Amino acid sequence: MVGSASKLAVAAAVAGLAAATPTPPTTKVGTFSVPQVKNPSFSAHGPAQLAKAYLKYGAKLPEGLAKIMADLNIARRDSGSVKNTPEQYDIQYLTPVSIGTPAQELNLDFDSGSSDLWVFSTELPSSSVNGQVQYDASKSSTAKKLSGASWQISYGDGSSSSGDVYTDTVTIGGVTFKSQAVEAASKVSSQFQTDSNNDGLLGLAFSSINTVTPTAQKTFFDNIASSLDTAAWTADLKYHAAGTYDFGIIDDSKYTGDIAYTSVDNSQGFWSFSSTGYGVGNTSFKNSAFDGIADTGTTLALLPTAIVTAYYKQVSGAKLDNTQGGYTFPCDAALPDFVFGVESSKITIPGEYINYAPITDGSSTCFGGIQTDEGIGFSIFGDIALKAAFVVFDQSTGSPRIGWASKSS
């Protein structure tokens, strides 16, 4: 997750990042691929995913959305672990990561909107753990505590997660980095405690917003980038299926046509780019540029209010429902495709992707996968958008860039 603005500013300003973190391995590892695994406890809940995005980027929840989330929390306290109570912060697909010697396997959320590798740990009180796998540094012969280092990530609702820092061996997809900063949680905000299958996050944004103090630490990708054939990683996420992350290779079997590359502004630490415009269904494309970030850790697509309004005007029965915190529509409504521009190319999000989920189990009203970015300060191309394309996160050319292409299947 992404910290508060002040925390980001501190992390971005820390000097000596490269000098303070280990030198990447000299052995060439070339390429590797990492499959996602399905989270068996996932329960799709649109308002919860919208709230997650607002809180992640420090935005205040609109009144209706805040009430829904408060009601969900009350329901949890009253009912304990009721299976059909939506898990506010769960993630549908996770990725296995091995940490330590011998290896301890944790399922992490790969998040291109943050730069911390933080995990549930045995330093947490038992009351904060709900079935998650906990990293135990004392059982790893390669773990070394980073003296004086700590981390804290603050969220938009005033909560936070924090702890201390170790360096340890981390292996992903068969590729190992022997002294990766691993942030062991000793405090976890309640949002994360409900999802028993999500053991932490692995950040894939830029290292400048890592929250470790007094010296920010490098991401796993930045540590291994020089040992890859290409300093790039790709997201091939799927609709209602597990996808893959590839590192060091841009696999031409996974896309068709050309990759549309555009420059990335990483001054705030994110994969931020400018979209050239948008289109709804069969309507004409509007050349109206807007800025957004590509975020694998956000489920929905959050776009400028005017664009969202234009989209739902084309959906029969759609309305901005304050009792649900966003746009809803009849589940059987025919949703038009949404198109956004990347340079001169057009990326199409199929209408079926935008029908995110019923507002409650069995409801005939559904929550939209596109919602407004009001109060956040930029748009977010979350999984709703990322699943519609093959996406390249490229640092091989000196200046970062992001590429979008049509999927091969």
C-alpha positions as CSV (number, residue, x, y, z in Angstrom):
1,M,0.0,0.0,0.0
2,V,1.0,3.6,-0.4
3,G,1.8,5.8,2.6
4,S,0.6,9.3,3.4
5,A,1.8,12.3,1.5
6,S,4.3,13.2,4.2
7,K,5.7,9.7,4.3
8,L,6.1,9.6,0.6
9,A,7.9,12.9,0.6
10,V,10.3,11.6,3.3
11,A,11.0,8.4,1.4
12,A,11.5,10.2,-1.9
13,A,14.0,12.6,-0.3
14,V,16.1,10.0,1.4
15,A,19.7,10.2,0.1
16,G,22.0,7.3,-0.6
17,L,19.3,4.8,-1.6
18,A,21.6,2.9,-4.0
19,A,24.6,3.0,-1.6
20,A,22.6,1.7,1.3
21,T,21.1,-1.4,-0.3
22,P,22.9,-4.5,-1.5
23,T,24.5,-4.7,-4.9
24,P,22.4,-6.8,-7.3
25,P,23.8,-10.3,-8.2
26,T,26.4,-10.4,-10.9
27,T,25.2,-13.8,-12.1
28,K,22.8,-13.3,-15.0
29,V,19.4,-14.9,-14.3
30,G,17.9,-13.8,-17.6
31,T,14.1,-14.3,-17.3
32,F,11.5,-15.8,-15.1
33,S,7.8,-16.1,-14.9
34,V,5.5,-16.2,-11.8
35,P,1.9,-17.5,-11.9
36,Q,-0.8,-16.1,-9.7
37,V,-2.8,-18.4,-7.4
38,K,-6.4,-18.0,-6.6
39,N,-7.4,-16.7,-3.1
40,P,-10.0,-19.3,-2.0
41,S,-11.6,-16.8,0.4
42,F,-12.1,-14.0,-2.1
43,S,-15.6,-12.4,-2.0
44,A,-16.2,-9.7,-4.6
45,H,-17.6,-6.6,-3.1
46,G,-17.5,-3.4,-5.1
47,P,-17.9,-0.7,-2.4
48,A,-15.1,-2.4,-0.4
49,Q,-12.7,-2.3,-3.3
50,L,-13.6,1.3,-4.0
51,A,-12.9,2.2,-0.4
52,K,-9.6,0.3,-0.5
53,A,-8.5,2.5,-3.4
54,Y,-9.5,5.7,-1.6
55,L,-7.8,4.7,1.6
56,K,-4.6,3.5,-0.2
57,Y,-4.1,7.0,-1.7
58,G,-5.1,9.0,1.3
59,A,-8.5,10.3,0.0
60,K,-11.4,10.8,2.3
61,L,-14.3,8.3,1.8
62,P,-17.5,9.9,0.5
63,E,-20.2,9.9,3.2
64,G,-22.2,7.0,1.7
65,L,-19.2,4.8,1.1
66,A,-17.9,5.5,4.7
67,K,-21.3,4.4,6.1
68,I,-21.2,1.1,4.1
69,M,-17.7,0.3,5.4
70,A,-18.7,1.2,8.9
71,D,-21.7,-1.1,8.7
72,L,-19.5,-3.9,7.3
73,N,-17.1,-3.6,10.2
74,I,-20.0,-3.6,12.7
75,A,-21.3,-6.8,11.0
76,R,-17.9,-8.4,11.4
77,R,-17.6,-7.6,15.1
78,D,-21.1,-8.9,15.8
79,S,-20.9,-12.1,13.8
80,G,-17.3,-13.1,14.1
81,S,-16.0,-15.0,11.1
82,V,-19.2,-15.3,9.0
83,K,-18.3,-16.6,5.6
84,N,-20.7,-14.4,3.6
85,T,-19.5,-11.2,5.2
86,P,-17.3,-9.5,2.5
87,E,-13.7,-9.3,3.3
88,Q,-13.0,-5.6,3.0
89,Y,-9.4,-5.8,1.8
90,D,-9.1,-9.2,0.2
91,I,-7.3,-9.8,-3.1
92,Q,-8.6,-12.2,-5.7
93,Y,-5.2,-13.5,-6.9
94,L,-2.0,-13.8,-5.0
95,T,1.6,-14.8,-5.9
96,P,3.8,-17.3,-3.9
97,V,7.1,-15.9,-2.6
98,S,9.8,-17.8,-0.6
99,I,11.6,-16.0,2.2
100,G,14.5,-17.1,4.3
101,T,16.6,-20.3,4.8
102,P,15.0,-22.8,4.9
103,A,12.3,-21.2,2.7
104,Q,9.1,-19.9,4.2
105,E,6.4,-19.6,1.5
106,L,4.0,-16.7,1.8
107,N,1.3,-15.6,-0.7
108,L,1.7,-11.9,-1.5
109,D,-0.1,-9.3,-3.4
110,F,2.1,-7.9,-6.2
111,D,1.4,-4.2,-6.1
112,S,2.7,-1.7,-8.7
113,G,1.2,1.1,-6.6
114,S,3.7,0.7,-3.7
115,S,7.4,-0.1,-3.0
116,D,7.5,-2.0,0.2
117,L,7.9,-5.8,0.7
118,W,6.1,-6.2,4.0
119,V,4.8,-9.4,5.5
120,F,2.8,-10.7,8.5
121,S,5.4,-11.8,11.0
122,T,5.7,-13.6,14.3
123,E,6.2,-10.2,15.9
124,L,2.5,-9.5,15.6
125,P,0.2,-10.1,18.6
126,S,-2.0,-13.2,18.1
127,S,-5.1,-10.9,18.1
128,S,-3.9,-9.4,14.8
129,V,-3.5,-12.7,13.0
130,N,-6.3,-14.5,11.3
131,G,-4.7,-17.6,9.7
132,Q,-2.1,-15.7,7.7
133,V,1.3,-17.3,7.2
134,Q,3.8,-15.4,9.4
135,Y,7.4,-14.8,8.5
136,D,9.6,-15.9,11.4
137,A,13.1,-14.3,11.1
138,S,14.4,-16.4,14.1
139,K,13.9,-19.6,12.0
140,S,15.9,-18.2,9.0
141,S,19.7,-18.7,9.1
142,T,20.1,-15.9,6.5
143,A,18.0,-13.3,8.2
144,K,19.8,-10.2,9.5
145,K,18.1,-7.4,11.4
146,L,18.7,-4.0,9.8
147,S,19.8,-2.1,12.8
148,G,17.8,1.1,13.6
149,A,15.5,0.6,10.6
150,S,11.7,0.7,10.8
151,W,8.8,1.2,8.5
152,Q,5.3,2.6,8.8
153,I,2.6,3.0,6.2
154,S,-0.3,5.3,6.9
155,Y,-3.7,5.0,5.3
156,G,-6.5,7.5,4.5
157,D,-8.7,6.4,7.5
158,G,-5.9,7.2,9.9
159,S,-4.8,3.6,10.5
160,S,-1.3,2.2,9.8
161,S,0.9,-0.8,9.6
162,S,4.4,-0.8,10.9
163,G,7.4,-2.9,12.1
164,D,11.1,-3.5,11.8
165,V,13.3,-4.6,8.9
166,Y,15.4,-7.6,8.1
167,T,17.5,-8.5,5.1
168,D,17.0,-12.1,4.0
169,T,17.0,-14.4,1.0
170,V,13.9,-13.9,-1.2
171,T,13.1,-16.2,-4.1
172,I,10.4,-15.6,-6.7
173,G,9.9,-17.8,-9.7
174,G,13.2,-19.6,-9.0
175,V,15.2,-16.3,-8.9
176,T,16.9,-15.5,-5.6
177,F,18.2,-12.2,-4.2
178,K,20.1,-13.0,-1.0
179,S,19.8,-9.7,0.9
180,Q,16.4,-8.3,0.1
181,A,14.8,-5.9,2.6
182,V,11.9,-7.7,4.2
183,E,9.6,-5.5,6.4
184,A,8.3,-7.6,9.2
185,A,5.0,-6.3,10.6
186,S,4.6,-5.9,14.3
187,K,1.4,-3.9,13.8
188,V,-1.2,-4.4,11.1
189,S,-4.3,-2.3,10.6
190,S,-7.6,-4.1,10.9
191,Q,-8.2,-3.9,7.1
192,F,-5.6,-6.6,6.5
193,Q,-6.5,-8.9,9.3
194,T,-9.7,-10.3,7.7
195,D,-8.1,-12.0,4.7
196,S,-6.5,-15.1,6.0
197,N,-4.8,-16.0,2.7
198,N,-3.1,-12.7,2.0
199,D,0.3,-12.7,3.9
200,G,1.5,-9.3,2.8
201,L,2.5,-7.1,-0.2
202,L,5.4,-7.0,-2.7
203,G,5.8,-3.5,-4.1
204,L,6.7,-3.0,-7.8
205,A,6.5,0.8,-7.9
206,F,9.7,2.8,-7.8
207,S,12.1,2.5,-4.9
208,S,11.9,6.2,-4.1
209,I,8.7,5.7,-2.2
210,N,9.8,2.8,-0.1
211,T,8.9,3.8,3.5
212,V,11.8,2.3,5.4
213,T,13.6,4.9,7.6
214,P,16.2,6.2,8.1
215,T,17.2,4.9,4.7
216,A,14.8,3.7,2.0
217,Q,15.4,0.3,0.6
218,K,15.2,-1.1,-3.0
219,T,12.4,-3.1,-4.3
220,F,13.0,-6.8,-5.3
221,F,12.7,-5.8,-9.0
222,D,15.3,-3.0,-8.6
223,N,17.7,-5.3,-6.9
224,I,17.5,-8.0,-9.7
225,A,17.0,-5.7,-12.7
226,S,20.7,-5.7,-13.8
227,S,20.8,-9.5,-13.8
228,L,17.8,-9.7,-16.2
229,D,18.0,-10.0,-20.0
230,T,15.7,-6.9,-20.1
231,A,15.1,-4.5,-17.2
232,A,11.3,-4.9,-17.5
233,W,8.4,-6.9,-16.1
234,T,5.0,-7.6,-17.6
235,A,1.6,-8.2,-16.3
236,D,-0.6,-10.6,-18.2
237,L,-3.7,-10.6,-15.9
238,K,-6.8,-12.5,-16.8
239,Y,-10.6,-12.0,-16.5
240,H,-11.9,-14.5,-13.9
241,A,-8.7,-16.5,-14.1
242,A,-5.1,-16.5,-12.7
243,G,-2.6,-14.6,-14.8
244,T,1.2,-14.3,-14.8
245,Y,4.0,-11.8,-14.2
246,D,7.1,-12.2,-16.4
247,F,10.4,-10.6,-15.5
248,G,13.2,-10.0,-17.9
249,I,11.3,-10.9,-21.0
250,I,8.5,-9.4,-23.2
251,D,6.9,-12.6,-24.4
252,D,5.5,-12.0,-27.9
253,S,3.2,-15.0,-27.7
254,K,1.1,-13.1,-25.2
255,Y,0.1,-10.1,-27.3
256,T,-0.8,-9.3,-30.9
257,G,0.1,-6.2,-33.0
258,D,2.4,-3.6,-31.7
259,I,3.1,-2.5,-28.1
260,A,2.1,1.2,-27.6
261,Y,4.7,2.7,-25.4
262,T,4.4,6.0,-23.6
263,S,6.7,7.8,-21.2
264,V,6.3,7.4,-17.4
265,D,6.5,10.3,-14.9
266,N,7.9,8.5,-11.8
267,S,8.5,11.8,-9.9
268,Q,5.9,10.6,-7.3
269,G,7.2,7.0,-7.4
270,F,4.3,5.6,-9.4
271,W,3.9,4.2,-13.0
272,S,2.1,7.4,-14.0
273,F,1.3,8.1,-17.7
274,S,-1.0,10.3,-19.7
275,S,-3.9,8.7,-21.6
276,T,-4.8,10.5,-24.8
277,G,-8.5,10.2,-24.4
278,Y,-11.5,7.9,-24.2
279,G,-14.5,6.4,-25.9
280,V,-17.7,4.7,-24.9
281,G,-19.1,1.9,-26.9
282,N,-19.8,3.0,-30.5
283,T,-19.5,6.7,-29.7
284,S,-16.7,8.8,-31.2
285,F,-13.3,8.9,-29.4
286,K,-12.8,12.0,-27.3
287,N,-9.3,13.5,-27.5
288,S,-9.2,14.6,-23.9
289,A,-6.0,13.7,-22.2
290,F,-5.9,12.7,-18.5
291,D,-3.2,11.3,-16.2
292,G,-3.3,8.1,-14.3
293,I,-1.2,5.3,-12.8
294,A,-1.1,1.6,-13.6
295,D,-1.8,-0.2,-10.3
296,T,-1.9,-4.0,-10.0
297,G,-2.9,-3.5,-6.3
298,T,-6.2,-1.8,-7.1
299,T,-9.1,-3.8,-8.4
300,L,-11.3,-1.1,-10.0
301,A,-10.6,1.6,-12.6
302,L,-11.0,5.1,-11.1
303,L,-11.3,7.8,-13.8
304,P,-12.2,11.5,-14.0
305,T,-15.8,12.2,-13.0
306,A,-16.8,13.6,-16.4
307,I,-15.6,10.4,-18.1
308,V,-17.4,8.2,-15.6
309,T,-20.6,10.2,-16.0
310,A,-20.3,9.9,-19.8
311,Y,-19.9,6.1,-19.5
312,Y,-22.9,5.4,-17.3
313,K,-25.1,7.7,-19.4
314,Q,-24.9,4.9,-22.0
315,V,-26.0,2.2,-19.4
316,S,-29.8,1.6,-19.0
317,G,-30.8,1.9,-15.4
318,A,-27.4,3.1,-14.1
319,K,-27.3,5.6,-11.3
320,L,-24.9,7.2,-8.8
321,D,-26.1,5.4,-5.7
322,N,-24.9,7.1,-2.6
323,T,-26.1,4.2,-0.5
324,Q,-23.6,2.0,-2.3
325,G,-20.9,4.6,-2.6
326,G,-20.7,4.6,-6.4
327,Y,-22.4,3.8,-9.7
328,T,-24.7,0.8,-9.8
329,F,-27.0,-0.7,-12.5
330,P,-29.2,-3.7,-13.1
331,C,-27.0,-6.8,-13.4
332,D,-28.6,-7.8,-16.7
333,A,-27.8,-4.4,-18.3
334,A,-25.9,-4.4,-21.5
335,L,-22.7,-2.6,-20.7
336,P,-20.8,-0.8,-23.6
337,D,-17.0,-1.3,-24.0
338,F,-14.8,1.5,-22.6
339,V,-11.8,2.6,-24.7
340,F,-8.8,4.6,-23.5
341,G,-5.9,6.0,-25.6
342,V,-2.2,5.2,-25.2
343,E,-0.4,7.5,-27.7
344,S,-2.1,6.7,-31.0
345,S,-3.4,3.3,-29.9
346,K,-6.7,2.4,-28.3
347,I,-7.1,-0.1,-25.5
348,T,-10.6,-1.6,-25.1
349,I,-12.0,-2.8,-21.8
350,P,-14.9,-5.1,-22.6
351,G,-18.2,-4.2,-21.1
352,E,-18.5,-7.5,-19.3
353,Y,-15.4,-6.6,-17.3
354,I,-17.1,-3.5,-16.0
355,N,-19.9,-5.4,-14.4
356,Y,-17.9,-6.0,-11.3
357,A,-20.2,-7.8,-8.9
358,P,-23.7,-7.8,-7.3
359,I,-23.9,-5.4,-4.5
360,T,-24.8,-8.3,-2.2
361,D,-25.0,-12.0,-2.9
362,G,-28.1,-12.7,-5.0
363,S,-28.8,-9.1,-5.7
364,S,-30.1,-8.0,-9.1
365,T,-28.2,-4.7,-8.8
366,C,-24.5,-4.7,-9.7
367,F,-21.6,-2.4,-8.8
368,G,-19.6,-0.8,-11.6
369,G,-15.9,-1.6,-12.2
370,I,-15.4,2.0,-13.3
371,Q,-15.9,4.6,-10.6
372,T,-14.8,8.2,-10.1
373,D,-11.3,9.2,-8.9
374,E,-12.6,12.3,-7.1
375,G,-10.4,13.4,-4.3
376,I,-7.5,11.2,-5.2
377,G,-5.7,13.6,-7.5
378,F,-5.1,11.2,-10.4
379,S,-6.8,8.3,-12.2
380,I,-6.0,4.7,-11.4
381,F,-5.9,2.0,-14.1
382,G,-6.5,-0.9,-11.8
383,D,-7.1,-4.6,-12.6
384,I,-10.3,-3.8,-14.5
385,A,-8.1,-2.1,-17.1
386,L,-5.0,-4.2,-16.7
387,K,-6.9,-7.4,-17.4
388,A,-7.9,-6.0,-20.8
389,A,-4.3,-5.7,-22.1
390,F,-0.8,-7.1,-22.0
391,V,1.1,-4.4,-20.0
392,V,4.9,-3.8,-20.0
393,F,6.6,-2.0,-17.1
394,D,9.9,-1.1,-18.7
395,Q,13.1,0.4,-17.2
396,S,15.5,-0.8,-19.9
397,T,15.7,2.4,-21.9
398,G,17.1,4.9,-19.4
399,S,13.8,6.6,-18.9
400,P,10.9,4.5,-17.6
401,R,8.0,3.8,-20.0
402,I,4.9,1.7,-20.0
403,G,3.6,-0.3,-22.9
404,W,0.1,-1.5,-23.7
405,A,-0.9,-4.1,-26.3
406,S,-3.9,-6.3,-27.2
407,K,-3.8,-9.7,-25.7
408,S,-3.2,-12.7,-27.9
409,S,-6.0,-14.6,-26.1
